[in-house]
């Protein structure tokens, strides 16, 4: 259950000003830290199938072709060649729980900033970007195009999406299945959500991961795990509106809350490991540049040591 406490103010500004702010505060810093090597962020994206060969110990298990493996009775992997043009899709969860935040910012603000930065980086190198918006149901599908105007169009439509007070409980299966139907060509797919959802979303995620290069961006806020001792407060489920009066002075209550949150975190992590999807955790307390660079370094290390990644 996502809870409402004291919220930071929502940032309201034009798409042009958002892009200008992020260009100065994030993109220029990334230019210096990554030295233009943005493929470090998305190793394996923009690929076309070239050949099949027998699996070797150092190969990435994500490229095993299970149909061929079953027929040949020995593991085979798919080999790819780079395609110059990359098509990237942003599958965006805009359900009410993403409007949660406490001290620094809202999870939705982190979503907007991440989408803007990555879309700008990709289109700046001639690639195409598109998006699917979900908030209890699929609200909009933006076909992929290239250029700065496409980034501003996506950003405009994204910032105009309403902050819903109530919505059906989030079911990411709907968003992911829409992605499966809409994304025909092998693409780079960013799924941005807090992954607080009805069960079953891991199945379409697994299929999506087999067809595309998928990166899950997990939006979090520290207060979803640990509640501070701040006395009596009212919790409100951001999607159902259900309210609960609690006294956070009660140590046992805080412990039960933390235990329930840890169980939820564990279950989400199990789904990610089972589907083999790569995950970037993005907290409302994170510096976006540091989080992206940290992920890029870790991803590059896993690519250099695929045997450890397979464990």
Steps between C-alpha positions, in 0.01 A plus 500: 500500500646830395448758773458875501697715744642849459560549129762718334356757260437384145719664242293680239691639204508490120658215301759742361605610850515140626724402211718808549535429873596137442738590219699716744469289815505142368583453132816714503625317809434165332691618194804555718471183708413258218705684235231440241504122545123462540517142377637426847147567622330258264739221406328270255236740368426575136581150378383285211521121502798382295561134587462217750781301660551260787510652848840552661565545871574874479186584295216715629217261591240759395584422135426128522248403230279257691310375195818402317646362824197272543525371141877444505516369859796730568507872588517745210529878523394778265779716356419857405654774293459866589233697327593864455158635590357427843131518581429557869164475676408639842226301674386740772299421812316820597270341758433687828769314697763662274385838636636405841803680644613642830804718559669573168265435208224281362563173323322648199754785486781244485311323219464822299867590542622151406282483188609847389871429547499161329275613215726798437817290508353250255348746253816711506675204339233454232289234672122486535297504821136425579290451812198328651320670790310294759291617795257222584456452125710582197445870439721570199743342256754737341658344188880524489664785314839671514607855577468759774140577402405141584656535845307822563177341370542202736586731789198722431262205492662351809476816710137544395403158635279560806602408855212266578354499849342159448553220249454124476778308672805502271532199271823525303396201292282737294793734430742218415255317274435827314875526455514147360229584246633843406876442474563296187867544426768408755539810715647644815215504755501699824229398748472775762285420802506437873378145412236514772248302302250218492679166449567343163708775338814284501363278220465770230825654627678171431364490144594864444855429621537215251399724209669827593780657701315592820604722788269534802520831686375437854373820665523500879473727802667415834176559693341207320736275697564677830257730678656761729379542857286811443196424714136448393435534126241391245609261227304511177526247221571720199301275265200378704465798734482272804618682814661363814585691820830381652735607775858484374626523858404131514828316437324170427287667232810643332661156509192334346487769229867447419460121491205526258696741280802269499279209391366711214855598398609137508209389279573772245869406493408134445292599194791700359747216550259244355446702183867598467421869461763759585390746771598856584367601843424871514416651837348843558819571697731404212712733290387403148849531349660284768225239471538472120880485512489245784273281291716542189813389687323199652351401164837522328657285774230233455558500125873446561421210734182333369566185703448694822188663354350156442526402867 
